[in-house]
Amino acid sequence: MSDRVTLPEDRDRDRRTITDGFFEREVYLSRQETAAFLRELADQLEADTRVTVAGSTWEIPFEYRDPVEVEIEFASKRERELEIELEFTERGEGSDLSVR
């Protein structure tokens, strides 16, 4: 099991670690590449509450808390489209619950 989930671009370059700001990347993967990516992600999710997603020049390590939000969206306007989105929320210290 790898310590990061790497998109199949170029796995050998030096990577910039992203921990702040805004970053967005959209990639197109074959069925086989998508399945491999999801398996690696699933392995990380089962092992720990920390995931690292990476591309050829970047990586994002992220410590998250349960639960993970899973959103399913289907639309059939011009084209039929199914979107599956996973949303991880930053793991905070302690709880926001208090008694005064």
Order of alpha helices (4+ residues) and beta strands (2+ residues): beta-beta-alpha-beta-beta-beta
